[in-house]
Amino acid sequence: RPLAIDSKAPVVTSAGLAAFPDRPGRPDKSAKPDQPGETAAARGYRWLRTRAFLPPDFDQTVFDSLWNRWDAPDRAKAEEADLATRRLMTLDYYGLVPDPDVKDPSSVPALGHVAIGKTWVMNCLTCHAGRVDGRVIPGLPNTHLDLQTLIEDVRNTKLKMLKPLAHLDLVSIGLPLSTTRGTTNSVVFGIVLGNYRDKDMTVHLNRRPPKLVHHDMDAPPFWNVRHKTALYCDAFAPKNHRVLMQFILLPRHDRKQLEDWEPAFKDILAWINSLRPPRYSGHVDRQLALSGQSVFRKHCGSCHGRYGPDESQRDYPQRVVPLETIGTDPTRFRALTTEHRRWMDGGWLSRDGKDTVVIEPVGYLAPPLDGIWATAPYLHNGSVPTLWHLLHPATRPVVWTRTSDSFDHKQVGFTIKTHKSLPPSARTPRQRRQYFDTTKPGKSAAGHLFPDKLTEAEKRAVLEFLKTL
């Protein structure tokens, strides 16, 4: 049954979907005027940084109080710190990325949030702006994010402060946002939001909740979108600006509101298409990399493509590898139903059928590998912590956790500690989320065994070549 907090607060359906009072066609006060000479890509990034497409998540007073929810050792350190230091500690605690464009990142919201007055509003960069080897890179997956812990602590802090709850505070009670730090249950978010809409975006909150298979995913790097014509790890969805809007399909946003926002999302797609991968930050053995390029072309290029110093030497086939061939965890493949794909096909998100939706995909897309050195962990579910482990399937750890924010240049990826099972010291849900347990449903590190055909010398050469992409 619906649960009403108060007349102005969110309403939660039996599916845990937050429905706010509708305000169709309302003016967007967060929008800023175009800048002279601004490109569509630059405008798209500005929309992400300044425009609120979702309701506020929390205000500054809630953020400044979150440290009171921490375990004793961390809470003691925060209590002794000054306000600016404590705010930076809070960003780090939840894996929120500091804004790199200001002198004092403690004075503004995280890069993945927009400031509307004193409130914080989440945007795409919460998951799609990350840090690697000391660099903040928009478009890089945020592998530090602990979204579930953040929202749990926000909800409990609001309740203590007698503040109204927001949509994620309520949704997360029945729908897990993430079970492992650095990954999210994002695919299911889209399934839930789509369930309550017709193809033309008419909202029906009286529908029964869909059957859900919760599973965490590793966000893909945005800079490889430019090589694709289809999105997601099974390449079922067309690459258009409307598909990007599926995560803002809250019931309060009627079709008119979505159409008002379309130009902004066209610009956001232009920004995504403009991104280029970061250069490797360490040393590259050029001779070894050249040898690795030959091995890669022979054994890997038919799926992942050809790579050269300019676009004329590139070829990306967008090959979808059958599930029985790739052998990686099938949970994501099976979680997205035929009914959901048919809902997108011929509907508003596919521009009324102008764009192709694959109703029955056969497996997972072999992604482009530009900037792969920066995008650990690997496989679609983020189960493999380094490129070295990807190339050595038999060595992939059963349970692993990051030991620091430093970058492992030898194995190319996270600096980790491995375990045979989840340590007994991980007692609380937050502590357990710091570990990636490949024995859990949807988290298997199996599959992609193709490197087993290579010699150890060939694997070393391929690893060196991958640093150059």
C-alpha positions in Angstrom: 0.0 0.0 0.0 1.2 3.5 -0.7 3.0 5.2 2.2 2.5 8.9 2.6 5.0 10.8 4.8 3.0 14.1 4.5 1.1 16.0 1.8 4.2 17.4 0.2 6.5 14.5 0.7 7.1 11.6 -1.7 4.7 8.8 -2.0 6.0 5.2 -2.3 4.1 2.6 -4.3 4.3 -1.1 -3.4 7.2 -1.3 -5.8 9.1 1.3 -3.8 8.8 3.9 -6.6 8.8 7.5 -5.4 6.1 9.7 -7.0 6.3 13.4 -6.3 3.4 15.8 -6.8 3.3 16.6 -10.5 4.3 20.1 -11.7 4.1 19.6 -15.5 5.7 22.3 -17.6 7.2 24.1 -14.6 10.0 26.6 -15.4 13.5 25.3 -14.8 15.1 27.9 -12.6 18.4 26.1 -12.6 18.8 26.5 -16.3 21.4 29.2 -17.3 21.4 31.1 -20.7 23.6 30.0 -23.6 27.1 31.4 -23.7 28.3 33.2 -26.9 30.2 30.8 -29.2 29.5 27.8 -26.9 29.6 24.4 -28.7 26.9 21.8 -28.2 29.4 19.6 -26.3 30.4 22.5 -24.0 26.8 23.3 -23.4 26.0 19.7 -22.6 28.7 19.6 -19.9 27.4 22.8 -18.5 23.8 21.4 -18.3 25.2 18.5 -16.3 27.0 20.8 -13.9 24.3 23.4 -13.4 20.8 22.0 -14.3 18.6 19.9 -12.0 16.9 17.0 -13.8 16.0 15.2 -10.6 14.6 16.3 -7.2 17.0 17.3 -4.4 18.7 14.4 -2.5 19.7 16.3 0.6 20.8 19.7 1.8 24.1 21.0 3.1 23.2 20.6 6.8 22.4 16.9 6.2 25.7 16.4 4.3 27.6 18.2 7.1 26.0 15.8 9.7 26.7 12.5 7.9 29.9 11.8 9.8 27.8 11.1 12.9 26.7 7.9 11.3 30.2 6.5 10.8 32.0 3.7 12.7 33.8 4.9 15.8 37.4 5.3 14.5 36.3 7.3 11.5 33.8 9.3 13.5 36.5 10.3 16.0 38.8 11.6 13.3 35.9 13.6 11.8 35.0 15.1 15.1 38.5 16.4 15.6 38.7 17.9 12.1 37.7 21.4 11.1 34.6 21.9 8.8 36.5 22.0 5.5 38.6 18.9 6.3 35.5 17.1 7.5 33.6 17.8 4.3 36.5 16.4 2.2 36.6 13.4 4.5 32.8 12.9 3.9 33.3 13.1 0.1 36.0 10.4 0.4 34.0 8.2 2.8 31.2 7.8 0.2 33.3 7.9 -2.9 32.0 11.3 -4.1 34.4 13.1 -6.4 35.6 16.6 -5.4 34.9 19.3 -8.0 38.3 19.8 -9.7 37.4 23.2 -11.1 37.3 25.1 -7.8 40.1 26.1 -5.4 38.2 24.9 -2.4 36.3 21.7 -3.2 34.9 21.7 0.4 32.9 24.8 -0.4 30.7 23.3 -3.1 28.9 20.0 -3.8 30.7 17.0 -5.3 31.2 16.9 -9.0 28.3 14.5 -9.4 25.8 16.9 -7.8 24.3 20.2 -8.8 23.8 22.9 -6.1 20.3 24.4 -6.1 20.3 26.8 -3.3 21.6 24.8 -0.3 20.4 21.5 -1.7 22.4 18.8 -3.6 20.8 17.2 -6.7 22.4 14.1 -8.2 23.4 14.0 -11.9 25.0 11.5 -14.3 28.5 12.4 -13.1 27.8 10.7 -9.7 28.5 7.4 -11.5 30.3 8.7 -14.6 33.1 10.9 -13.2 35.9 9.2 -11.4 39.5 9.3 -10.1 42.5 7.3 -11.2 46.1 7.7 -10.3 45.4 11.0 -8.7 43.4 12.5 -11.6 39.7 13.4 -11.7 38.3 12.6 -15.1 34.7 13.3 -16.2 33.5 10.4 -18.2 35.5 7.9 -16.2 33.5 5.4 -14.1 33.3 6.3 -10.5 34.8 3.2 -8.9 34.9 4.7 -5.4 31.1 5.4 -5.1 29.3 3.7 -2.2 25.8 4.8 -3.1 23.9 2.5 -0.8 25.8 3.6 2.3 25.4 7.2 1.3 21.7 7.0 0.9 21.2 4.9 4.1 23.2 7.5 6.1 21.3 10.3 4.5 17.9 8.7 5.3 18.9 8.1 9.0 20.3 11.6 9.3 17.1 13.1 8.0 14.9 11.1 10.3 17.0 12.2 13.3 16.8 15.9 12.1 13.0 15.5 11.3 13.5 16.4 7.7 11.3 15.0 4.9 12.6 12.0 2.9 13.5 12.2 -0.8 12.9 9.7 -3.5 16.1 7.7 -3.1 15.7 7.6 0.6 12.4 5.7 0.1 13.3 3.7 -2.9 16.4 2.3 -1.3 14.4 0.7 1.5 13.1 -2.0 -0.9 15.5 -1.7 -3.9 19.2 -2.1 -3.3 21.2 0.7 -4.9 24.5 -1.2 -4.7 25.9 -4.2 -2.9 29.6 -3.5 -3.6 31.5 -0.2 -3.6 32.1 1.1 -7.1 29.2 -0.6 -8.7 25.4 0.1 -8.8 22.1 -1.6 -9.5 21.5 0.9 -12.2 19.9 -1.4 -14.8 17.1 -2.2 -12.4 16.4 1.5 -11.8 15.6 1.8 -15.5 13.4 -1.3 -15.5 11.4 0.0 -12.5 10.9 3.5 -13.9 9.9 2.1 -17.3 7.4 -0.3 -15.8 5.0 2.6 -14.9 4.9 4.2 -18.3 3.4 3.4 -21.6 5.5 3.7 -24.7 4.3 7.2 -25.2 5.4 8.1 -21.6 1.9 8.1 -20.0 2.3 7.3 -16.3 0.3 4.5 -14.6 1.2 4.2 -11.0 -1.5 1.5 -10.4 0.5 -1.1 -12.2 1.9 -4.1 -10.5 5.6 -4.0 -9.7 7.8 -5.8 -12.2 9.8 -9.0 -11.3 13.3 -7.8 -10.6 16.7 -9.5 -10.6 19.0 -7.2 -8.7 22.6 -7.1 -9.9 25.4 -4.6 -9.7 27.1 -3.2 -12.8 30.4 -1.5 -13.5 29.7 1.8 -15.3 31.3 2.0 -18.8 33.6 4.9 -19.8 31.8 7.6 -21.6 34.6 8.2 -24.1 33.9 4.9 -26.0 30.3 5.9 -26.7 31.5 7.7 -29.8 32.5 4.4 -31.4 29.1 2.8 -30.9 25.7 2.9 -32.5 24.1 0.8 -29.7 24.3 1.1 -26.0 24.7 -1.2 -22.9 26.6 -4.3 -22.5 24.2 -6.4 -24.7 24.0 -3.6 -27.3 20.2 -3.8 -27.3 19.4 0.0 -27.1 20.0 2.6 -29.8 22.4 5.4 -29.1 20.2 8.5 -29.0 19.6 11.3 -26.5 16.2 9.9 -25.4 17.7 6.7 -24.1 20.0 8.8 -21.9 16.8 10.2 -20.3 15.4 6.9 -18.9 16.9 7.5 -15.5 15.0 10.8 -15.0 11.6 9.1 -15.8 10.2 9.9 -12.3 6.4 10.1 -12.4 6.5 13.8 -11.8 8.1 14.3 -15.2 5.3 14.1 -17.8 6.0 13.9 -21.6 5.9 17.7 -21.9 8.6 18.1 -19.3 10.7 15.4 -21.0 10.3 17.1 -24.4 11.3 20.5 -22.9 14.5 18.8 -21.7 15.3 17.1 -25.0 17.5 19.8 -26.4 19.7 19.7 -23.2 20.1 15.9 -23.6 21.0 16.3 -27.2 23.8 18.6 -26.0 24.8 16.1 -23.2 25.1 13.3 -25.9 27.3 15.7 -27.9 29.5 16.2 -24.9 29.7 12.4 -24.4 30.7 11.9 -28.0 33.3 14.6 -27.7 35.3 12.8 -25.0 38.6 11.2 -25.6 40.5 8.7 -23.3 43.2 9.8 -21.0 46.8 9.0 -21.8 48.5 6.4 -19.7 50.2 8.1 -16.7 53.1 5.7 -16.3 56.0 4.5 -18.4 55.5 2.4 -21.6 58.0 0.0 -23.1 57.4 1.0 -26.7 59.2 -2.0 -28.2 57.3 -4.5 -26.0 54.0 -2.6 -26.8 54.7 -2.9 -30.5 55.1 -6.7 -30.1 51.9 -6.8 -28.1 50.1 -5.0 -30.9 50.8 -7.8 -33.3 49.6 -10.4 -30.7 46.5 -8.3 -30.1 45.6 -8.0 -33.8 45.9 -11.7 -34.2 44.0 -12.9 -31.2 41.8 -10.0 -30.0 41.2 -7.6 -32.9 38.3 -9.6 -34.5 36.1 -8.7 -31.4 37.7 -5.5 -30.0 38.8 -3.9 -33.2 42.0 -2.4 -34.7 43.8 0.6 -33.1 46.2 3.1 -34.6 47.5 6.6 -34.1 44.7 8.2 -36.2 41.0 7.4 -37.0 41.8 6.0 -40.5 43.7 3.2 -38.8 40.8 2.3 -36.5 38.1 -0.3 -37.0 35.6 -1.2 -34.3 33.2 -4.0 -35.4 30.7 -3.7 -32.4 30.7 -7.5 -32.2 28.3 -9.1 -29.8 29.7 -12.4 -28.5 27.2 -15.2 -27.7 26.8 -15.9 -24.1 28.0 -19.5 -24.4 31.1 -18.3 -26.1 32.1 -15.4 -23.7 31.2 -17.4 -20.6 30.9 -14.3 -18.3 28.3 -13.9 -15.6 24.8 -14.2 -17.3 22.8 -12.4 -14.7 22.7 -9.0 -16.5 21.8 -10.7 -19.7 18.8 -12.5 -18.2 17.7 -9.7 -15.9 16.6 -7.4 -18.7 13.4 -9.0 -20.0 12.0 -9.2 -23.5 9.0 -7.2 -22.3 11.2 -4.3 -21.3 12.9 -4.3 -24.6 9.6 -4.4 -26.5 8.5 -1.4 -24.3 11.4 0.6 -25.6 10.9 -0.7 -29.2 8.6 1.6 -31.1 8.1 3.9 -28.2 9.2 7.4 -27.2 12.7 6.3 -26.2 13.4 4.8 -29.6 12.0 7.9 -31.3 8.7 6.1 -32.1 10.5 3.2 -33.8 13.0 5.3 -35.9 15.9 3.7 -34.0 16.5 0.0 -33.8 16.0 -1.9 -30.5 17.3 -5.5 -30.3 14.5 -7.6 -28.8 16.5 -10.8 -28.5 20.2 -10.1 -28.0 22.5 -13.1 -28.1 25.2 -12.1 -25.6 27.6 -9.3 -24.5 29.2 -6.6 -26.6 33.0 -6.7 -26.9 33.6 -3.1 -26.0 36.1 -0.6 -27.5 39.3 -0.6 -25.5 40.4 3.1 -25.6 41.7 4.2 -22.3 41.3 0.6 -20.9 44.3 1.2 -18.5 42.1 3.7 -16.5 38.9 1.7 -16.4 39.5 -1.0 -13.8 37.7 -3.1 -12.6 37.0 -5.3 -15.7 34.1 -7.3 -17.2 30.6 -5.8 -17.2 30.1 -6.5 -13.5 33.4 -5.1 -12.3 34.6 -8.5 -11.0 38.2 -8.4 -12.2 40.5 -5.8 -10.4 43.4 -5.5 -12.9 44.2 -6.1 -16.5 46.8 -8.7 -15.4 44.0 -10.7 -13.7 41.9 -10.3 -16.9 44.8 -11.9 -18.9 45.3 -14.6 -16.3 41.8 -16.1 -15.7 43.0 -18.8 -13.3 44.4 -16.2 -10.9 41.3 -14.1 -10.5 40.6 -13.6 -6.8 37.5 -15.0 -5.1 37.2 -12.0 -2.8 39.2 -8.8 -3.1 39.2 -5.3 -1.7 41.1 -2.1 -2.5 43.8 -1.4 0.0 44.5 2.2 -1.1 43.7 4.8 -3.7 47.0 4.2 -5.4 47.3 2.8 -8.9 49.0 -0.5 -9.6 51.2 0.1 -12.6 52.6 -3.4 -12.7 49.3 -5.2 -13.0 47.4 -2.1 -14.3 44.4 -1.5 -12.1 43.5 -1.4 -8.4 45.9 -2.0 -5.6 44.2 -4.8 -3.8 44.3 -7.5 -1.1 42.8 -10.9 -1.9 40.9 -13.3 0.3 39.5 -16.8 -0.1 36.3 -15.7 1.5 34.7 -12.7 3.0 36.7 -11.8 6.2 34.8 -12.3 9.5 35.8 -8.7 10.4 33.4 -7.4 7.7 30.4 -7.4 10.1 28.3 -4.4 9.0 26.6 -4.0 5.6 28.9 -1.0 4.9 32.0 -3.0 5.8 30.9 -5.9 3.5 30.3 -3.5 0.6 34.1 -2.8 0.7 34.7 -6.3 -0.6 34.0 -7.7 -4.0 32.8 -11.3 -3.4 32.7 -13.2 -6.7 30.7 -16.0 -5.2 27.6 -13.9 -4.9 24.9 -13.9 -7.6 25.7 -11.7 -10.5 29.3 -11.2 -9.4 31.1 -14.1 -11.0 34.6 -13.4 -12.4 34.4 -16.4 -14.8 34.5 -16.3 -18.5 36.5 -14.4 -21.1 39.1 -17.2 -21.2 40.6 -16.3 -24.5 43.9 -15.1 -23.0 44.6 -18.7 -22.0 45.6 -19.3 -25.6 48.6 -16.9 -25.2 52.0 -17.6 -23.8 53.2 -15.7 -20.7 55.5 -13.6 -23.0 52.5 -12.7 -25.2 50.4 -11.7 -22.2 53.1 -9.4 -21.0 53.3 -7.8 -24.5 49.6 -7.4 -24.8 49.4 -5.8 -21.3 52.0 -3.3 -22.4 50.1 -2.6 -25.7 46.9 -2.0 -23.8 48.5 0.9 -21.9 48.9 2.8 -25.2 45.3 2.8 -26.2 
